Protein backbone atom coordinates (compact mmCIF):
# COMPACT_ATOMS: atom_id res chain seq x y z
CA UNK A 1 0.00 0.00 0.00
CA UNK A 2 1.33 3.44 -0.94
CA UNK A 3 2.20 5.86 1.85
CA UNK A 4 1.51 9.57 1.59
CA UNK A 5 2.47 12.60 3.69
CA UNK A 6 1.92 16.35 3.77
CA UNK A 7 5.07 17.96 5.13
CA UNK A 8 4.30 21.40 6.53
CA UNK A 9 0.61 20.85 7.19
CA UNK A 10 -0.30 24.42 8.10
CA UNK A 11 -3.34 26.19 6.69
CA UNK A 12 -3.31 24.79 3.14
CA UNK A 13 -1.93 21.41 4.18
CA UNK A 14 -4.53 20.91 6.88
CA UNK A 15 -7.37 21.68 4.48
CA UNK A 16 -5.88 19.38 1.85
CA UNK A 17 -5.33 16.59 4.39
CA UNK A 18 -8.90 16.91 5.62
CA UNK A 19 -10.32 16.59 2.11
CA UNK A 20 -8.07 13.63 1.22
CA UNK A 21 -9.01 11.80 4.43
CA UNK A 22 -12.72 12.67 4.17
CA UNK A 23 -12.83 11.21 0.65
CA UNK A 24 -11.21 7.90 1.52
CA UNK A 25 -7.46 8.54 1.42
CA UNK A 26 -4.88 7.94 4.13
CA UNK A 27 -2.22 10.57 4.65
CA UNK A 28 0.07 11.74 7.45
CA UNK A 29 -0.12 15.45 8.28
CA UNK A 30 3.35 16.52 9.48
CA UNK A 31 3.93 19.80 11.31
CA UNK A 32 6.49 21.10 13.82
CA UNK A 33 3.81 22.81 15.92
CA UNK A 34 2.98 20.34 18.71
CA UNK A 35 -0.18 22.19 19.74
CA UNK A 36 -1.49 22.01 16.16
CA UNK A 37 -0.62 18.30 15.86
CA UNK A 38 -2.24 17.48 19.22
CA UNK A 39 -5.41 19.38 18.28
CA UNK A 40 -5.65 17.59 14.93
CA UNK A 41 -5.29 14.19 16.60
CA UNK A 42 -7.68 14.87 19.47
CA UNK A 43 -10.38 16.92 17.74
CA UNK A 44 -9.85 16.35 14.03
CA UNK A 45 -9.26 18.98 11.35
CA UNK A 46 -11.91 21.67 11.71
CA UNK A 47 -12.49 23.47 8.40
CA UNK A 48 -14.80 26.48 8.25
CA UNK A 49 -15.23 29.49 5.97
CA UNK A 50 -16.72 28.54 2.61
CA UNK A 51 -17.26 24.96 3.87
CA UNK A 52 -18.12 23.43 7.25
CA UNK A 53 -16.59 20.09 8.21
CA UNK A 54 -14.58 18.34 10.90
CA UNK A 55 -12.51 15.36 9.77
CA UNK A 56 -10.50 12.92 11.94
CA UNK A 57 -6.91 12.94 10.64
CA UNK A 58 -3.53 11.47 11.55
CA UNK A 59 -0.95 14.10 12.47
CA UNK A 60 2.67 13.74 13.60
CA UNK A 61 5.72 15.92 14.24
CA UNK A 62 8.87 15.52 12.07
CA UNK A 63 10.69 13.59 14.80
CA UNK A 64 7.91 10.99 14.70
CA UNK A 65 8.42 10.20 11.01
CA UNK A 66 9.43 6.66 10.11
CA UNK A 67 9.65 4.42 7.08
CA UNK A 68 9.41 5.51 3.45
CA UNK A 69 6.78 7.55 1.64
CA UNK A 70 5.73 7.25 -2.00
CA UNK A 71 4.47 10.84 -2.13
CA UNK A 72 5.52 13.74 0.07
CA UNK A 73 3.51 16.90 -0.58
CA UNK A 74 5.85 19.73 0.43
CA UNK A 75 3.95 22.73 1.83
CA UNK A 76 6.50 24.49 4.03
CA UNK A 77 7.86 27.96 3.29
CA UNK A 78 10.86 27.97 0.96
CA UNK A 79 13.17 29.63 3.48
CA UNK A 80 14.74 26.32 4.55
CA UNK A 81 14.18 24.18 1.45
CA UNK A 82 17.76 22.94 1.16
CA UNK A 83 17.77 21.65 4.74
CA UNK A 84 14.21 20.29 4.65
CA UNK A 85 14.44 18.51 1.29
CA UNK A 86 17.80 16.99 2.20
CA UNK A 87 16.16 15.52 5.31
CA UNK A 88 13.08 14.32 3.39
CA UNK A 89 15.24 12.51 0.86
CA UNK A 90 15.84 9.77 3.43
CA UNK A 91 12.08 9.21 3.74
CA UNK A 92 11.39 8.73 0.02
CA UNK A 93 10.79 5.26 -1.40
CA UNK A 94 12.87 4.18 -4.40
CA UNK A 95 10.20 5.53 -6.77
CA UNK A 96 8.89 8.19 -4.38
CA UNK A 97 8.30 11.81 -5.35
CA UNK A 98 8.41 15.14 -3.60
CA UNK A 99 5.63 17.35 -4.92
CA UNK A 100 6.24 21.00 -4.13
CA UNK A 101 3.08 23.04 -3.64
CA UNK A 102 5.13 26.07 -2.62
CA UNK A 103 5.17 29.54 -4.10
CA UNK A 104 7.86 30.92 -6.38
CA UNK A 105 10.07 28.69 -8.54
CA UNK A 106 11.15 25.90 -6.15
CA UNK A 107 11.55 22.90 -8.47
CA UNK A 108 15.17 23.37 -9.65
CA UNK A 109 16.68 23.31 -6.14
CA UNK A 110 14.56 20.32 -5.11
CA UNK A 111 15.60 18.45 -8.25
CA UNK A 112 19.26 19.15 -7.44
CA UNK A 113 18.81 17.36 -4.11
CA UNK A 114 16.52 14.41 -4.90
CA UNK A 115 16.83 14.20 -8.69
CA UNK A 116 14.47 15.18 -11.50
CA UNK A 117 12.90 11.70 -11.45
CA UNK A 118 11.66 12.40 -7.91
CA UNK A 119 10.49 16.01 -8.37
CA UNK A 120 7.06 17.33 -9.31
CA UNK A 121 5.51 20.78 -9.07
CA UNK A 122 1.94 21.75 -8.29
CA UNK A 123 0.29 25.17 -8.36
CA UNK A 124 -2.44 25.68 -5.75
CA UNK A 125 -5.37 27.75 -7.00
CA UNK A 126 -7.07 28.40 -3.65
CA UNK A 127 -6.34 29.85 -0.23
CA UNK A 128 -6.80 29.14 3.47
CA UNK A 129 -5.93 30.60 6.86
CA UNK A 130 -4.93 28.85 10.09
CA UNK A 131 -7.25 30.32 12.74
CA UNK A 132 -6.31 28.18 15.78
CA UNK A 133 -4.52 24.87 16.46
CA UNK A 134 -6.34 22.28 14.39
CA UNK A 135 -8.68 24.87 12.84
CA UNK A 136 -8.53 26.43 9.36
CA UNK A 137 -10.66 28.75 7.30
CA UNK A 138 -11.04 27.93 3.59
CA UNK A 139 -11.16 31.35 1.94
CA UNK A 140 -11.88 30.37 -1.69
CA UNK A 141 -15.26 29.35 -3.08
CA UNK A 142 -15.62 25.54 -3.23
CA UNK A 143 -16.37 25.69 -6.97
CA UNK A 144 -13.11 27.53 -7.66
CA UNK A 145 -10.69 24.99 -6.16
CA UNK A 146 -8.09 23.42 -8.47
CA UNK A 147 -4.50 22.21 -8.81
CA UNK A 148 -2.24 22.58 -11.86
CA UNK A 149 0.46 19.93 -11.79
CA UNK A 150 3.61 19.37 -13.83
CA UNK A 151 6.69 17.17 -13.68
CA UNK A 152 10.42 17.30 -14.17
CA UNK A 153 12.17 15.01 -16.66
CA UNK A 154 12.20 11.36 -15.62
CA UNK A 155 8.82 11.30 -13.85
CA UNK A 156 6.87 8.24 -15.02
CA UNK A 157 3.19 8.08 -15.87
CA UNK A 158 2.67 5.84 -12.83
CA UNK A 159 4.22 8.43 -10.52
CA UNK A 160 2.23 11.26 -12.09
CA UNK A 161 -1.07 9.41 -11.95
CA UNK A 162 -0.49 8.37 -8.34
CA UNK A 163 -0.14 12.01 -7.31
CA UNK A 164 -3.01 13.11 -9.53
CA UNK A 165 -5.35 10.51 -8.00
CA UNK A 166 -4.34 11.63 -4.52
CA UNK A 167 -4.96 15.34 -5.12
CA UNK A 168 -8.22 14.67 -6.95
CA UNK A 169 -9.62 13.51 -3.61
CA UNK A 170 -9.92 17.26 -2.96
CA UNK A 171 -10.56 19.00 -6.28
CA UNK A 172 -9.83 18.92 -10.03
CA UNK A 173 -6.20 18.46 -11.08
CA UNK A 174 -5.06 19.78 -14.45
CA UNK A 175 -1.97 18.33 -16.07
CA UNK A 176 0.34 21.22 -16.88
CA UNK A 177 2.70 20.55 -19.76
CA UNK A 178 3.96 24.09 -19.32
CA UNK A 179 5.06 23.87 -15.67
CA UNK A 180 7.33 26.92 -15.93
CA UNK A 181 4.45 28.93 -17.38
CA UNK A 182 2.12 27.79 -14.62
CA UNK A 183 4.70 28.77 -12.02
CA UNK A 184 5.09 32.24 -13.52
CA UNK A 185 1.31 32.69 -13.66
CA UNK A 186 0.99 31.81 -9.97
CA UNK A 187 4.01 33.99 -9.20
CA UNK A 188 2.24 36.91 -10.88
CA UNK A 189 -0.87 36.39 -8.71
CA UNK A 190 1.18 36.03 -5.53
CA UNK A 191 3.52 38.93 -6.24
CA UNK A 192 0.54 41.18 -6.92
CA UNK A 193 -2.09 40.16 -4.39
CA UNK A 194 -0.01 38.48 -1.67
CA UNK A 195 2.70 41.12 -1.96
CA UNK A 196 0.37 44.12 -1.94
CA UNK A 197 -2.05 42.43 0.47
CA UNK A 198 0.82 42.16 2.94
CA UNK A 199 1.79 45.78 2.32
CA UNK A 200 -1.73 47.03 3.15
CA UNK A 201 -2.37 44.46 5.88
CA UNK A 202 -5.42 42.95 4.21
CA UNK A 203 -6.90 40.20 2.08
CA UNK A 204 -6.81 39.94 -1.71
CA UNK A 205 -10.06 41.92 -1.86
CA UNK A 206 -8.41 44.86 -0.09
CA UNK A 207 -6.13 45.11 -3.11
CA UNK A 208 -8.56 44.24 -5.90
CA UNK A 209 -11.41 46.45 -4.65
CA UNK A 210 -9.42 49.56 -3.71
CA UNK A 211 -8.90 52.01 -6.59
CA UNK A 212 -5.50 53.19 -5.35
CA UNK A 213 -4.21 49.66 -4.75
CA UNK A 214 -5.46 48.54 -8.18
CA UNK A 215 -3.31 51.21 -9.84
CA UNK A 216 -0.27 49.65 -8.22
CA UNK A 217 -1.48 46.08 -8.83
CA UNK A 218 -1.86 46.45 -12.59
CA UNK A 219 1.70 47.80 -12.84
CA UNK A 220 2.97 44.92 -10.70
CA UNK A 221 1.31 42.49 -13.10
CA UNK A 222 2.93 44.14 -16.12
CA UNK A 223 6.36 43.91 -14.52
CA UNK A 224 5.85 40.20 -13.81
CA UNK A 225 4.74 39.53 -17.38
CA UNK A 226 7.63 41.51 -18.88
CA UNK A 227 10.16 39.68 -16.69
CA UNK A 228 8.59 36.25 -17.26
CA UNK A 229 8.64 36.72 -21.03
CA UNK A 230 12.26 37.89 -20.90
CA UNK A 231 13.09 34.78 -18.85
CA UNK A 232 11.58 32.57 -21.56
CA UNK A 233 8.28 31.71 -19.89
CA UNK A 234 4.96 31.44 -21.71
CA UNK A 235 2.36 32.21 -19.07
CA UNK A 236 -0.15 29.38 -18.57
CA UNK A 237 -3.88 30.09 -18.24
CA UNK A 238 -5.19 30.51 -14.68
CA UNK A 239 -8.46 28.59 -14.25
CA UNK A 240 -9.04 28.87 -17.99
CA UNK A 241 -8.25 32.60 -18.24
CA UNK A 242 -5.39 34.02 -20.30
CA UNK A 243 -3.97 36.46 -17.79
CA UNK A 244 -1.48 38.06 -20.16
CA UNK A 245 -4.26 38.85 -22.63
CA UNK A 246 -6.46 40.24 -19.86
CA UNK A 247 -3.94 42.26 -17.88
CA UNK A 248 -1.02 43.14 -20.12
CA UNK A 249 -0.99 46.63 -21.60
CA UNK A 250 1.19 49.03 -23.53
CA UNK A 251 -1.02 52.12 -23.50
CA UNK A 252 -3.17 54.00 -20.98
CA UNK A 253 -6.48 52.76 -22.44
CA UNK A 254 -5.63 49.06 -22.10
CA UNK A 255 -4.18 49.73 -18.65
CA UNK A 256 -7.48 51.31 -17.58
CA UNK A 257 -9.38 48.28 -18.94
CA UNK A 258 -7.06 45.84 -17.16
CA UNK A 259 -7.44 47.79 -13.91
CA UNK A 260 -11.23 47.60 -14.20
CA UNK A 261 -11.08 43.81 -14.65
CA UNK A 262 -9.11 43.13 -11.46
CA UNK A 263 -12.01 42.96 -8.94
CA UNK A 264 -14.03 40.79 -11.33
CA UNK A 265 -11.16 38.35 -11.84
CA UNK A 266 -10.44 38.08 -8.10
CA UNK A 267 -14.04 37.92 -6.85
CA UNK A 268 -13.99 34.23 -5.87
CA UNK A 269 -10.67 34.63 -4.08
CA UNK A 270 -11.24 38.03 -2.46
CA UNK A 271 -11.12 36.62 1.10
CA UNK A 272 -7.66 35.02 0.80
CA UNK A 273 -5.29 36.36 3.43
CA UNK A 274 -1.68 36.38 2.17
CA UNK A 275 0.45 33.71 3.81
CA UNK A 276 3.18 36.33 4.18
CA UNK A 277 0.85 38.51 6.23
CA UNK A 278 -0.14 35.49 8.34
CA UNK A 279 3.56 34.87 9.04
CA UNK A 280 4.20 38.48 10.03
CA UNK A 281 1.20 38.45 12.37
CA UNK A 282 2.81 35.50 14.14
CA UNK A 283 6.23 37.22 14.24
CA UNK A 284 7.67 34.76 11.72
CA UNK A 285 9.91 35.71 8.78
CA UNK A 286 7.92 35.71 5.54
CA UNK A 287 9.00 34.47 2.12
CA UNK A 288 9.02 37.81 0.30
CA UNK A 289 12.35 36.88 -1.33
CA UNK A 290 10.76 33.76 -2.84
CA UNK A 291 7.84 35.73 -4.30
CA UNK A 292 8.35 39.37 -5.30
CA UNK A 293 12.08 38.91 -4.76
CA UNK A 294 12.17 36.30 -7.53
CA UNK A 295 10.64 38.81 -9.95
CA UNK A 296 13.31 41.36 -8.96
CA UNK A 297 16.15 38.85 -9.37
CA UNK A 298 15.01 37.74 -12.82
CA UNK A 299 14.39 41.36 -13.76
CA UNK A 300 18.03 42.13 -12.95
CA UNK A 301 19.19 39.08 -14.91
CA UNK A 302 17.12 40.02 -17.97
CA UNK A 303 17.58 43.77 -17.84
CA UNK A 304 13.90 44.50 -17.07
CA UNK A 305 13.20 47.25 -14.50
CA UNK A 306 10.95 46.15 -11.60
CA UNK A 307 10.35 49.30 -9.51
CA UNK A 308 6.96 48.18 -8.15
CA UNK A 309 8.23 44.76 -7.05
CA UNK A 310 11.40 46.34 -5.65
CA UNK A 311 9.25 48.66 -3.55
CA UNK A 312 6.98 45.82 -2.37
CA UNK A 313 10.06 43.89 -1.16
CA UNK A 314 11.39 47.01 0.55
CA UNK A 315 8.10 47.79 2.32
CA UNK A 316 7.45 44.20 3.43
CA UNK A 317 10.97 43.94 4.84
CA UNK A 318 10.36 47.14 6.81
CA UNK A 319 7.11 45.68 8.15
CA UNK A 320 8.99 42.51 9.11
CA UNK A 321 11.66 44.52 10.93
CA UNK A 322 9.10 46.67 12.75
CA UNK A 323 9.96 49.91 10.93
CA UNK A 324 6.46 49.99 9.42
CA UNK A 325 3.11 48.46 10.25
CA UNK A 326 0.97 46.73 7.63
CA UNK A 327 -1.92 49.09 6.91
CA UNK A 328 -3.83 50.63 4.02
CA UNK A 329 -1.93 53.92 4.10
CA UNK A 330 1.19 52.10 2.88
CA UNK A 331 -0.20 52.22 -0.66
CA UNK A 332 0.83 55.91 -0.67
CA UNK A 333 4.45 54.69 -0.60
CA UNK A 334 4.03 53.84 -4.30
CA UNK A 335 2.72 57.24 -5.44
CA UNK A 336 6.08 58.29 -6.88
CA UNK A 337 6.12 55.22 -9.15
CA UNK A 338 2.72 55.77 -10.77
C-alpha positions as CSV (number, residue, x, y, z in Angstrom):
1,X,0.0,0.0,0.0
2,X,1.3,3.4,-0.9
3,X,2.2,5.9,1.8
4,X,1.5,9.6,1.6
5,X,2.5,12.6,3.7
6,X,1.9,16.3,3.8
7,X,5.1,18.0,5.1
8,X,4.3,21.4,6.5
9,X,0.6,20.9,7.2
10,X,-0.3,24.4,8.1
11,X,-3.3,26.2,6.7
12,X,-3.3,24.8,3.1
13,X,-1.9,21.4,4.2
14,X,-4.5,20.9,6.9
15,X,-7.4,21.7,4.5
16,X,-5.9,19.4,1.8
17,X,-5.3,16.6,4.4
18,X,-8.9,16.9,5.6
19,X,-10.3,16.6,2.1
20,X,-8.1,13.6,1.2
21,X,-9.0,11.8,4.4
22,X,-12.7,12.7,4.2
23,X,-12.8,11.2,0.6
24,X,-11.2,7.9,1.5
25,X,-7.5,8.5,1.4
26,X,-4.9,7.9,4.1
27,X,-2.2,10.6,4.6
28,X,0.1,11.7,7.5
29,X,-0.1,15.5,8.3
30,X,3.3,16.5,9.5
31,X,3.9,19.8,11.3
32,X,6.5,21.1,13.8
33,X,3.8,22.8,15.9
34,X,3.0,20.3,18.7
35,X,-0.2,22.2,19.7
36,X,-1.5,22.0,16.2
37,X,-0.6,18.3,15.9
38,X,-2.2,17.5,19.2
39,X,-5.4,19.4,18.3
40,X,-5.6,17.6,14.9
41,X,-5.3,14.2,16.6
42,X,-7.7,14.9,19.5
43,X,-10.4,16.9,17.7
44,X,-9.8,16.4,14.0
45,X,-9.3,19.0,11.4
46,X,-11.9,21.7,11.7
47,X,-12.5,23.5,8.4
48,X,-14.8,26.5,8.2
49,X,-15.2,29.5,6.0
50,X,-16.7,28.5,2.6
51,X,-17.3,25.0,3.9
52,X,-18.1,23.4,7.2
53,X,-16.6,20.1,8.2
54,X,-14.6,18.3,10.9
55,X,-12.5,15.4,9.8
56,X,-10.5,12.9,11.9
57,X,-6.9,12.9,10.6
58,X,-3.5,11.5,11.5
59,X,-0.9,14.1,12.5
60,X,2.7,13.7,13.6
61,X,5.7,15.9,14.2
62,X,8.9,15.5,12.1
63,X,10.7,13.6,14.8
64,X,7.9,11.0,14.7
65,X,8.4,10.2,11.0
66,X,9.4,6.7,10.1
67,X,9.7,4.4,7.1
68,X,9.4,5.5,3.5
69,X,6.8,7.6,1.6
70,X,5.7,7.2,-2.0
71,X,4.5,10.8,-2.1
72,X,5.5,13.7,0.1
73,X,3.5,16.9,-0.6
74,X,5.8,19.7,0.4
75,X,4.0,22.7,1.8
76,X,6.5,24.5,4.0
77,X,7.9,28.0,3.3
78,X,10.9,28.0,1.0
79,X,13.2,29.6,3.5
80,X,14.7,26.3,4.5
81,X,14.2,24.2,1.4
82,X,17.8,22.9,1.2
83,X,17.8,21.7,4.7
84,X,14.2,20.3,4.7
85,X,14.4,18.5,1.3
86,X,17.8,17.0,2.2
87,X,16.2,15.5,5.3
88,X,13.1,14.3,3.4
89,X,15.2,12.5,0.9
90,X,15.8,9.8,3.4
91,X,12.1,9.2,3.7
92,X,11.4,8.7,0.0
93,X,10.8,5.3,-1.4
94,X,12.9,4.2,-4.4
95,X,10.2,5.5,-6.8
96,X,8.9,8.2,-4.4
97,X,8.3,11.8,-5.3
98,X,8.4,15.1,-3.6
99,X,5.6,17.3,-4.9
100,X,6.2,21.0,-4.1
101,X,3.1,23.0,-3.6
102,X,5.1,26.1,-2.6
103,X,5.2,29.5,-4.1
104,X,7.9,30.9,-6.4
105,X,10.1,28.7,-8.5
106,X,11.2,25.9,-6.2
107,X,11.5,22.9,-8.5
108,X,15.2,23.4,-9.6
109,X,16.7,23.3,-6.1
110,X,14.6,20.3,-5.1
111,X,15.6,18.4,-8.2
112,X,19.3,19.2,-7.4
113,X,18.8,17.4,-4.1
114,X,16.5,14.4,-4.9
115,X,16.8,14.2,-8.7
116,X,14.5,15.2,-11.5
117,X,12.9,11.7,-11.4
118,X,11.7,12.4,-7.9
119,X,10.5,16.0,-8.4
120,X,7.1,17.3,-9.3
121,X,5.5,20.8,-9.1
122,X,1.9,21.8,-8.3
123,X,0.3,25.2,-8.4
124,X,-2.4,25.7,-5.7
125,X,-5.4,27.7,-7.0
126,X,-7.1,28.4,-3.6
127,X,-6.3,29.8,-0.2
128,X,-6.8,29.1,3.5
129,X,-5.9,30.6,6.9
130,X,-4.9,28.9,10.1
131,X,-7.2,30.3,12.7
132,X,-6.3,28.2,15.8
133,X,-4.5,24.9,16.5
134,X,-6.3,22.3,14.4
135,X,-8.7,24.9,12.8
136,X,-8.5,26.4,9.4
137,X,-10.7,28.8,7.3
138,X,-11.0,27.9,3.6
139,X,-11.2,31.4,1.9
140,X,-11.9,30.4,-1.7
141,X,-15.3,29.4,-3.1
142,X,-15.6,25.5,-3.2
143,X,-16.4,25.7,-7.0
144,X,-13.1,27.5,-7.7
145,X,-10.7,25.0,-6.2
146,X,-8.1,23.4,-8.5
147,X,-4.5,22.2,-8.8
148,X,-2.2,22.6,-11.9
149,X,0.5,19.9,-11.8
150,X,3.6,19.4,-13.8
151,X,6.7,17.2,-13.7
152,X,10.4,17.3,-14.2
153,X,12.2,15.0,-16.7
154,X,12.2,11.4,-15.6
155,X,8.8,11.3,-13.9
156,X,6.9,8.2,-15.0
157,X,3.2,8.1,-15.9
158,X,2.7,5.8,-12.8
159,X,4.2,8.4,-10.5
160,X,2.2,11.3,-12.1
161,X,-1.1,9.4,-12.0
162,X,-0.5,8.4,-8.3
163,X,-0.1,12.0,-7.3
164,X,-3.0,13.1,-9.5
165,X,-5.3,10.5,-8.0
166,X,-4.3,11.6,-4.5
167,X,-5.0,15.3,-5.1
168,X,-8.2,14.7,-6.9
169,X,-9.6,13.5,-3.6
170,X,-9.9,17.3,-3.0
171,X,-10.6,19.0,-6.3
172,X,-9.8,18.9,-10.0
173,X,-6.2,18.5,-11.1
174,X,-5.1,19.8,-14.4
175,X,-2.0,18.3,-16.1
176,X,0.3,21.2,-16.9
177,X,2.7,20.5,-19.8
178,X,4.0,24.1,-19.3
179,X,5.1,23.9,-15.7
180,X,7.3,26.9,-15.9
181,X,4.5,28.9,-17.4
182,X,2.1,27.8,-14.6
183,X,4.7,28.8,-12.0
184,X,5.1,32.2,-13.5
185,X,1.3,32.7,-13.7
186,X,1.0,31.8,-10.0
187,X,4.0,34.0,-9.2
188,X,2.2,36.9,-10.9
189,X,-0.9,36.4,-8.7
190,X,1.2,36.0,-5.5
191,X,3.5,38.9,-6.2
192,X,0.5,41.2,-6.9
193,X,-2.1,40.2,-4.4
194,X,0.0,38.5,-1.7
195,X,2.7,41.1,-2.0
196,X,0.4,44.1,-1.9
197,X,-2.1,42.4,0.5
198,X,0.8,42.2,2.9
199,X,1.8,45.8,2.3
200,X,-1.7,47.0,3.1
201,X,-2.4,44.5,5.9
202,X,-5.4,42.9,4.2
203,X,-6.9,40.2,2.1
204,X,-6.8,39.9,-1.7
205,X,-10.1,41.9,-1.9
206,X,-8.4,44.9,-0.1
207,X,-6.1,45.1,-3.1
208,X,-8.6,44.2,-5.9
209,X,-11.4,46.4,-4.7
210,X,-9.4,49.6,-3.7
211,X,-8.9,52.0,-6.6
212,X,-5.5,53.2,-5.4
213,X,-4.2,49.7,-4.7
214,X,-5.5,48.5,-8.2
215,X,-3.3,51.2,-9.8
216,X,-0.3,49.6,-8.2
217,X,-1.5,46.1,-8.8
218,X,-1.9,46.4,-12.6
219,X,1.7,47.8,-12.8
220,X,3.0,44.9,-10.7
221,X,1.3,42.5,-13.1
222,X,2.9,44.1,-16.1
223,X,6.4,43.9,-14.5
224,X,5.8,40.2,-13.8
225,X,4.7,39.5,-17.4
226,X,7.6,41.5,-18.9
227,X,10.2,39.7,-16.7
228,X,8.6,36.3,-17.3
229,X,8.6,36.7,-21.0
230,X,12.3,37.9,-20.9
231,X,13.1,34.8,-18.8
232,X,11.6,32.6,-21.6
233,X,8.3,31.7,-19.9
234,X,5.0,31.4,-21.7
235,X,2.4,32.2,-19.1
236,X,-0.1,29.4,-18.6
237,X,-3.9,30.1,-18.2
238,X,-5.2,30.5,-14.7
239,X,-8.5,28.6,-14.2
240,X,-9.0,28.9,-18.0
241,X,-8.3,32.6,-18.2
242,X,-5.4,34.0,-20.3
243,X,-4.0,36.5,-17.8
244,X,-1.5,38.1,-20.2
245,X,-4.3,38.8,-22.6
246,X,-6.5,40.2,-19.9
247,X,-3.9,42.3,-17.9
248,X,-1.0,43.1,-20.1
249,X,-1.0,46.6,-21.6
250,X,1.2,49.0,-23.5
251,X,-1.0,52.1,-23.5
252,X,-3.2,54.0,-21.0
253,X,-6.5,52.8,-22.4
254,X,-5.6,49.1,-22.1
255,X,-4.2,49.7,-18.6
256,X,-7.5,51.3,-17.6
257,X,-9.4,48.3,-18.9
258,X,-7.1,45.8,-17.2
259,X,-7.4,47.8,-13.9
260,X,-11.2,47.6,-14.2
261,X,-11.1,43.8,-14.7
262,X,-9.1,43.1,-11.5
263,X,-12.0,43.0,-8.9
264,X,-14.0,40.8,-11.3
265,X,-11.2,38.3,-11.8
266,X,-10.4,38.1,-8.1
267,X,-14.0,37.9,-6.8
268,X,-14.0,34.2,-5.9
269,X,-10.7,34.6,-4.1
270,X,-11.2,38.0,-2.5
271,X,-11.1,36.6,1.1
272,X,-7.7,35.0,0.8
273,X,-5.3,36.4,3.4
274,X,-1.7,36.4,2.2
275,X,0.5,33.7,3.8
276,X,3.2,36.3,4.2
277,X,0.8,38.5,6.2
278,X,-0.1,35.5,8.3
279,X,3.6,34.9,9.0
280,X,4.2,38.5,10.0
281,X,1.2,38.5,12.4
282,X,2.8,35.5,14.1
283,X,6.2,37.2,14.2
284,X,7.7,34.8,11.7
285,X,9.9,35.7,8.8
286,X,7.9,35.7,5.5
287,X,9.0,34.5,2.1
288,X,9.0,37.8,0.3
289,X,12.3,36.9,-1.3
290,X,10.8,33.8,-2.8
291,X,7.8,35.7,-4.3
292,X,8.4,39.4,-5.3
293,X,12.1,38.9,-4.8
294,X,12.2,36.3,-7.5
295,X,10.6,38.8,-10.0
296,X,13.3,41.4,-9.0
297,X,16.1,38.9,-9.4
298,X,15.0,37.7,-12.8
299,X,14.4,41.4,-13.8
300,X,18.0,42.1,-13.0
301,X,19.2,39.1,-14.9
302,X,17.1,40.0,-18.0
303,X,17.6,43.8,-17.8
304,X,13.9,44.5,-17.1
305,X,13.2,47.3,-14.5
306,X,10.9,46.2,-11.6
307,X,10.4,49.3,-9.5
308,X,7.0,48.2,-8.2
309,X,8.2,44.8,-7.1
310,X,11.4,46.3,-5.7
311,X,9.3,48.7,-3.6
312,X,7.0,45.8,-2.4
313,X,10.1,43.9,-1.2
314,X,11.4,47.0,0.5
315,X,8.1,47.8,2.3
316,X,7.4,44.2,3.4
317,X,11.0,43.9,4.8
318,X,10.4,47.1,6.8
319,X,7.1,45.7,8.2
320,X,9.0,42.5,9.1
321,X,11.7,44.5,10.9
322,X,9.1,46.7,12.7
323,X,10.0,49.9,10.9
324,X,6.5,50.0,9.4
325,X,3.1,48.5,10.2
326,X,1.0,46.7,7.6
327,X,-1.9,49.1,6.9
328,X,-3.8,50.6,4.0
329,X,-1.9,53.9,4.1
330,X,1.2,52.1,2.9
331,X,-0.2,52.2,-0.7
332,X,0.8,55.9,-0.7
333,X,4.5,54.7,-0.6
334,X,4.0,53.8,-4.3
335,X,2.7,57.2,-5.4
336,X,6.1,58.3,-6.9
337,X,6.1,55.2,-9.1
338,X,2.7,55.8,-10.8
